[in-house]
Amino acid sequence: MTAEQETFKRFLEWSFEDHAEDIIRTIVWLNSHMVKIRREYPKEYLAYKALSNQELNQVICEALLPF
């Protein structure tokens, strides 16, 4: 995985844990709070924006693989 993928994966895992390991709630929260994420987590936001859809899907798959 690329450095951007690793950065976003850590953020996704943190958010996933914060939302009781519910991936739907996590994705909805991420989508609904992009302005907040851009402001409060600029490194993670830039990593997210640098990823293609395929790379994002790979991050999600790797984050959920243990489940």
C-alpha distance (Angstrom), angle and dihedral (degrees) to the residues before:
residue distance angle dihedral
M1 . . .
T2 3.78 . .
A3 3.80 123.6 .
E4 3.82 89.4 -105.3
Q5 3.78 90.7 52.7
E6 3.81 91.6 50.1
T7 3.81 91.3 49.3
F8 3.78 92.8 49.3
K9 3.82 91.8 43.3
R10 3.81 91.3 57.5
F11 3.82 89.9 49.2
L12 3.80 92.0 46.7
E13 3.82 91.5 49.4
W14 3.81 90.9 49.5
S15 3.80 90.9 49.7
F16 3.82 91.4 44.4
E17 3.81 90.9 54.9
D18 3.80 90.6 45.2
H19 3.81 89.9 55.2
A20 3.81 95.6 52.2
E21 3.82 93.2 -97.8
D22 3.80 91.6 -65.2
I23 3.81 107.9 142.0
I24 3.81 94.0 -167.0
R25 3.83 92.0 55.1
T26 3.79 89.5 44.5
I27 3.80 94.6 52.8
V28 3.80 92.4 44.1
W29 3.82 90.1 50.2
L30 3.81 91.9 49.0
N31 3.78 91.6 49.2
S32 3.80 93.9 46.1
H33 3.81 95.8 46.9
M34 3.81 104.1 45.6
V35 3.83 92.3 124.7
K36 3.82 90.8 52.3
I37 3.80 91.5 44.8
R38 3.81 91.7 49.7
R39 3.81 90.3 50.9
E40 3.82 100.7 40.0
Y41 3.81 101.5 29.7
P42 3.82 105.6 31.6
K43 3.83 95.4 159.3
E44 3.80 91.8 52.8
Y45 3.80 92.2 43.4
L46 3.82 92.2 52.6
A47 3.80 90.2 47.8
Y48 3.82 90.2 51.5
K49 3.79 92.8 48.6
A50 3.82 91.4 50.1
L51 3.81 93.2 57.9
S52 3.79 126.7 92.6
N53 3.79 120.3 -134.9
Q54 3.80 89.8 -101.9
E55 3.81 91.3 52.3
L56 3.82 91.1 48.1
N57 3.79 90.4 50.8
Q58 3.80 89.9 50.9
V59 3.83 90.2 52.7
I60 3.81 91.6 50.0
C61 3.81 91.4 48.1
E62 3.79 93.0 50.1
A63 3.78 92.2 46.4
L64 3.80 91.8 51.2
L65 3.81 97.7 38.8
P66 3.83 93.9 97.7
F67 3.80 89.4 57.7
